[in-house]
Amino acid sequence: MATTSSRFLGRVMISPAVALLFIWMIVPLAMTIYFSFQNYNLLMPGVQEFIGWMNYEFFITDPAFLASFNNTLQLVCGVLFITIVGGTAIAVLLDQAIVGRNIVRILVLAPFFVMPTVSALVWKNMFMNPVNGLFAHLFTSLGLEPFDFLSQAPLASIILIVSWQWLPFAALILLTAIQSLDQEQLEAAELDGAGPIARFYYIVVPHLSRAITAVVLIETIFLLSVFAEILVTTNGGPGYASTNITYLIYSQSLLDFDVGAGSAGGIIAVILANIVAIFLMRMIGKNLEK
């Protein structure tokens, strides 16, 4: 049992790290809040004036905000669907006794350790290039016209790239859950005449519910801030077809040089992210306590 003095000593020892982390977080947030109420443009350095909520009104009423908000929802939902369904399928396959199973698992998990920028460059130049890409050569060999993924289906392409990165994470979590399943339940169900589909639907899927909840919770938090894949591949275009809220904030701040509007967008993004996080923790997180 820890004594009062040892607990006090522990708090004193970690207090510098906690204070540094607090400053590291609170100072940028405070500056963002400050600039969000200022008319501050990088093209006019030194010229600042307090304009109240005008930056927030400008950002919310901008047609690009609605488009980016819709794209963000589609991106999150699309990636979650692909990673959960695909991750479950991969986890079931990796749980089978096959030759070289450990090597296959390493290969399947490899994309998760690739940097997002590198992954986007590989997909852009090696797979989705309409002239020299792998898909272009495949379409040509089948007698079809090459399809320019990043121009004709930009958001779907971003969803595919991001899903490829997060699929190993979902597969790993779900594989761990499958391996913790009591095999006696499956054997008893098989003896009772239940087929493979029935065993999967009535035994495996309910057992995976907590793991799927964790995947949804973790992935959603990160997917709300996808940026590198969009910057490298489509730059948010054509138009606003692949612009999410994170890229819109970047565009307002560093491409249009409007730091005030970009800061307001950043605060709005933080509020939306916290609303989503609270909703997930309360609604979906209850499943983790069962």
Residue, then its C-alpha position, 0 to 999 in steps of 0.5 A: m500500500a502506498t503511503t501518503s508521503s510516497r504518493f506525494l513524492g510521486r505527484v511531485m516527480i510527475s508534475p513537471a511533465v504534466a505541467l509541460l504537457f499542459i502548456w504544450m496543449i493550452v498555449p496553441l489552443a489559446m492562440t487559436i482562440y485569440f486569432s479566431f476573433q481577429n481579422y488577421n491575414l498573412l498578406m497584411p502583417g501587423v494589421q489586426e482588429f477584433i471582429g468578434w464572431m465574424n470569422y465563425e459566421f464566415f466559416i460556417t456559412d461558406p459553401a465549402f464548409l457544408a461540402s467538407f462536412n459531408n465529405t468528412l462523414q462519408l470518409v469516416c463511415g466509408v473507412l469504418f465499413i471497409t475496415i470492419v467488414g474486411g478486417t473481420a474477413i481477414a481475421v477469420l482467415l488468419d485464424q485458420a491453420i495454414v502453412g506460413r501463417n505467421i509470415v502472412r500475418i506480418l505481411v497483412l500488418a505491414p501497411f499499418f506501419v507505412m507513413p500516410t504520405v508514403s502510402a498516398l504517394v505509392w497509391k497515386n503513382m504506382f496504382m492510380n496513375p491514369v497512364n503508367g499505373l497498375f490499374a491503367h495497365l490492367f484496364t488496357s489489357l482488358g480492352l477498357e479505357p483507363f480510369d482516372f481515379l483521383s479525378q473522376a472518383p477522388l473521395a472514393s480513392i481517398i477512402l480506399i487509400v485510408s482503408w488500406q492503411w487502417l485495415p491491418f489495425a482492425a484485423l489485428i484487434l479482431l484477430t485477437a478477439i477471435q483467438s480469445l473465443d472459447q473453442e468449446q462453444l464452437e465445438a458444442a454448436e457443431l455437434d448440435g448441427a450448426g453450420p459454419i455460417a450459423r456458428f459465425y453469426y450466432i457465436v463469433v459475431p456477438h463475441l466480436s462486438r466489444a472489439i468492433t466497438a474499440v475499433v470504431l472508437i479509435e479509428t473515428i478519432f483519427l479519421l476525423s483529422v485525415f490530411a496527408e492523403i488528401l494533400v498528396t493526392t487530390n489537394g481537396g479537388p476537383g473543386y471541393a470533391s475531396t475536401n474534408i474539414t481538416y484540409l479546409i482549415y489548412s486551405q483557409s489558413l495557409l493557401d488563402f492566408d486568412v489566419g482568422a477564418g482558419s483559426a475559427g475553423g480549427i475551433i469548430a473542428v475541435i468542438l465537433a471532434n469532442i461532440v463525436a468523442i463524447f457521443l462515442m464514449r457514452m453510446i458505444g462505450k457502454n458496450l465495453e463495460k458489459 
